[in-house]
Amino acid sequence: MGAPNAELIPEAELAELYGQPAEGRYDYAATEGNPQLIDQIVAYQARLSRHIDPERVLVTTGGMQGLDIAFKLMVDPGDLVIVESPTYTNGIATALSYQGQILEAPVDDDGLVVEALPGLVEAAGKIPKVIYVIPNFQNPSGRTMSEARRLKLIELAEHWDAFIIDDDPYGALRFAGENVPGFDELSPENHRIVSVRTFSKVLAPGLRVGWIELDPALRTLAISAKQSMDTCTNAPLQQLVADYLAQGRLESHLETLRSVYAERKQAMVQALQRTFDDQVETTDPEGGFFLWLTLRGRYAKINTEELFPLALEFGVAYIPGPAFADSGAFTDALRLCFATSTPARIELGVQRLHDALEAMLKRGAAV
Ligand SMILES: Cc1ncc(COP(=O)(O)O)c(C=O)c1O
């Protein structure tokens, strides 16, 4: 799964903060979010040299609610929604829940292949309403979109009068390489860009606290949409996140996470190379949680959905590739998460994956 494991969640610090008295903790919070939390989000972003106006921030119940609100505001039945292929399963599901028409676009080592979009749009016969991207350490591929492509995408969105949903839960988890400027930095306060953020991957997913940053006129609509969904995000946990940020604890926690994930990614890439050599191809992410593996050579014909129950019998789990595309493509691929396991368990998991693949080949030969 795409979640940090319990040992990487600062449970003791969160418990200590929650133990402090907090006035009004159990009241309703404002629909747009606890003002202290909004201030802390603005301050946290400023420490990363990103200057955001609090009037553009809406606290959400995790990144998923941010996506839901964004798609709800922008997508009417039949509207064309460009998505990366592969992409985050729940992102596609949300666009589909508003009856968007999905247009899958390829991803390579520089992220979404923006140059392919005009041709795909022409073939679709209508211009897109929304372009949904995960620019950093994409889920599931682990890839990052280059600056040149981000700039080109901003231009295309302008040309098509489309919105960009910039979903970036993993950007703070860069452990190698150079930062690429975000959409919000390349085109500040662009009314076409909605930034979806969450504390799920950097703090704890169970908190269900995230935020979106968007144009103030759209934010008014977003507040109404949120009001009818849940009135406000869980008030005690908003306060807890605000207190955690106010104490400046997130930065040192992020440093710990980056170094742990760097080690785990390295362990996974090395174990895969040692075990499989050129029989699989993998991405080599510079941050985040995930690595994308494509079966090659003698494994190339194995269907990763069919392999899945057998892999479980061998004691290893992954997400099969077709889960990440509405078209059901990527039957020869799978997503691995390096964030949740120690290097020793990663080693064991890769060995088990190998044993499951070998057993699958034998099974095929026996039929
Ligand atoms: C790309 C992407 N967007 C959004 C989310 C949802 O985040 P949250 O758990 O905060 O709702 C995830 C979580 O897996 C994700 O990977």
The ligand as an ORCA input file, in Angstrom:
! r2SCAN-3c Opt
* xyz 0 1
  C      -1.306     10.468     -6.162
  C      -2.166     10.440     -4.952
  N      -3.105     11.370     -4.806
  C      -3.896     11.403     -3.729
  C      -3.787     10.446     -2.741
  C      -4.755     10.475     -1.606
  O      -4.217     11.000     -0.451
  P      -4.981     10.886      0.933
  O      -4.640      9.553      1.511
  O      -4.476     12.018      1.738
  O      -6.449     11.004      0.670
  C      -2.817      9.443     -2.855
  C      -2.701      8.397     -1.839
  O      -2.322      7.285     -2.125
  C      -1.986      9.461     -3.985
  O      -1.023      8.536     -4.169
*
